[in-house]
Structure formats: structure tokens, C-alpha cells
Amino acid sequence: MIHQYKLGDYNIVLDVCSGSVHVVDEVAYDIIAMFEQFGREEICSAMEEKYALRQDVSKEDILECYNQIVGLKNAGKLFAPDTFEPMAGELKQKTAGVVKALCLHVAHTCNLNCAYCFASQGKYHGERALMSYEVGKQALDFLMDNSGSRRNLEVDFFGGEPLMNFDVVKDLVAYARSVEKERGKNFRFTLTTNGVLVDEDVIEWANRECSNVVLSLDGRKEVHDRFRVDYAGNGSWEKIVPKFQKFVEARGGREYYMRGTFTHANPDFLKDIQTMLDLGFNELSMEPVVCAEDDPSALTEEDMAIIMDQYEKLAQLMLEKDREGKPFTFYHYMIDLSGGPCIYKRISGCGSGTEYMAVTPEGELYPCHQFVGEERFKLGDIWNGVSNTAVQDEFASCNVYAHPECRDCWARLYCSGGCAANAYHATGSVTGVYQQGCELFRKRMECAIMVAAARALG
């Protein structure tokens, strides 16, 4: 399968199964479009007719181009067959029972009252709660005990707002550091915060202990303060932006992400990206809201056209900033054309419910943070491990080939079947397809490939 598109003055051809990306001229683009349905004589004749008035395109040029395409096909770089499906189940079986990452819900409570919060303002449809040190310690032990021979382990301190339980967070990291060498492990911690409680102590600790920090900011003040308010209805922009600027400056180049959400209120999210850049941030992520269709925040069909245009303009802005010597990163445009993601990730997905789990303040296990509080998906707990093997098996079989709609999609080996939580909340099945999310993902990938190709070409 191939995917062809024109973007940013480039004619781009993606060979889906080999991962090869070709930036070609118009003649090659047209020949490739006909290649699988017509023979050489028909194709060359059609090209001669189309380019008859072009003095720079001769019959010999057309034939040479055709032969080069044949050579690429023979080399496995065009029209490569999909040979991965038999591997999908086998690869996941090899890592069965091995957990590599936990999302620790250290606080099921929050000091903000964001209207679009998927977690019901941090409560996850339950009561407000804080994780105790004892529960957190057992969660870390559970991770080490069930990680097999893996050395690198990932832990995300999440909420609600994790800084509302900061003393426990610090104690848990101290515990992990005290045992990781003797256990042959290396913990990499991430902190996700809304910034309200960030202070000198948080900054110093996080910059010493956290491999990454995720800082929630929706961009423009009027956009951010529309949803990200406290319980008195006051916006948080003025309070958190100076703290985030100080936080990022103190990180000294270590990983971080400014993580925003765009909704029906701001489909023109490029203005929010620009605001973040103007504030001095250059590691950025803007995520589309996921909510019920009747929610006022939900993206509409009219919004989708705007968003697609914004993604294209964002790609152009990234290349402009490159030329100015002021590059920035957009999370969804991170792609490596030289190697790309490993084939395991390409066909098996994120590993939710198998390699990755969320832990509630009470120590319950769920497939990921977006399933927490939904009783049907409770896997077990950190003391007894996974007892709901039926749900785990459901997630273990949730690879890209488990989605019938994905089979004809050119982006399937980049999204790996998409987000199981989004699929479930949109369709009622973890192997369903969240159509709106698919449309946005495909556009992001087209833009990401174009940016990567333009950078490679200099």
C-alpha cells in the first residue's frame, strides 16, 4: 500500500509497509499513482500525453523514471507487502506478564475545576482521595516484581493534581532510589501538574529526580482561563505562567512538555502555540479534547476543517522557525524517517492493560488512567496482581489488526490502532474506531512526514 499527497510544495509518497518516504517530481508522482493498475506502455503513453507541452520532460525521461520506480519496488521500498500480521500476537506473547510502566494516581483530587476534565475534576467518578505512602511503596514493589529482566521502569505521578500529595511523591521517589540498584532497575519519573502548587521546592526536586515534566497550559490567557479555573471560578493563567517559565528555565534543557487542550472554543489553536512560543516555551503539545458529542467543548464538523488547516500552518511555522534558528518541538510531529518506531510498537500499540497500568489511591489496577473508575475494567490490585484476566486478555489482543477498519488505512503502522480508551468511549469497544480521532491523526502524520522530509532535504 502507498499513500500519496501534496503538501508544502512537496509531492510525497509513503510506502506504508516498508516505511519508506519518497519526495518526488510530478512525473514520478503520476506514474506511481497508475503503477498498480496499468502496464508500462499504458503508463508511459499517458505520461507522454500529459507532459507533451513540457520541453523538460522527454520520452526517455519518462521511461527512465518508470524503470527507477520498478527498481524501488524490487528493492522493497515501494508497494511492499504487509508481512506483519502474523507477528502481532507473537510479539505481545513474548512480553506477557512483564510490566514496564505505572501511572500512579497519587491524588484523586484537584485544586482546579476544569470543565472539560475527563477525570471529573480529578475524582474519577468516585470520592476524593490521596494515595498513602504504603500503597505507593507497594505499587513500586509490584512494578519491580513484575518487570522481569527489564531495567528501565517508567512511573508517572498523576492525578487530579499530584502536588496535592507532594510529600508522599517525594518519599516514594526516595524509596525507589534506595532500592533500584540492588534490584537492578532504573526508575524514570514523570510529573504531570497544573502548576498551581509549583514552588522552589517542587522545581528543585523535579529537576533533580524527574526525567520529564508535563505542564498544563492551554495557550492564550482567554482560552486557558475559559476552562482551567479554580472552584471560585477564577482563571489560573496569571498564577501558573511565571511558575512554568521559572520551572523550564531551571530545567536547563532537560525534557518537559507544555501540554494544552483545544476544544470547540479554540479550534484555531495555532494562536495558542504561538502564545507558548512567545512565553519562551519550545517543547509543545496541543491535544484535541475527547468528550461526549453533546458537551459544549466537543469539536464539531465545522471545527474539523479549521483544525486541519491549523495543522498545515503549524508545519509551515515549524519550518520557518527552523530557518530562523529558533526550532521548537510539537509532540505529535515527532517522527524518525531514518528508522521509525520499532515494529513491536507499530503493531502492538501502547501496551495499556499489559505493560502499562494505572494505580488508584486505594491500590486498584486499571488498564490506563482513562479507564480508572470504570468498574468493568478493574484488573486487580497491587497486592494480588491481575485477577481479571479476561479484561487483560482483551487488551493483550488489542493490536492494530484487531480493528477491521484499520486494514485499509495508510496510517495504521503509525497509530498502531489508536487509543483503546478513546475507541471504547466513542464506540463501546476497545477494538472500535474513534473516527474523529482517526481523521486528526492522519492529518498530523501527513504534516509530520512533510516536516521531517523538508528537514532531511535541508
Summary of the structure (lengths in Angstrom):
residues: 458
radius of gyration: 24.2
end to end distance: 27.6
largest distance: 78.0
contacts: 1469
relative contact order: 0.11
helix: 46%
strand: 17%
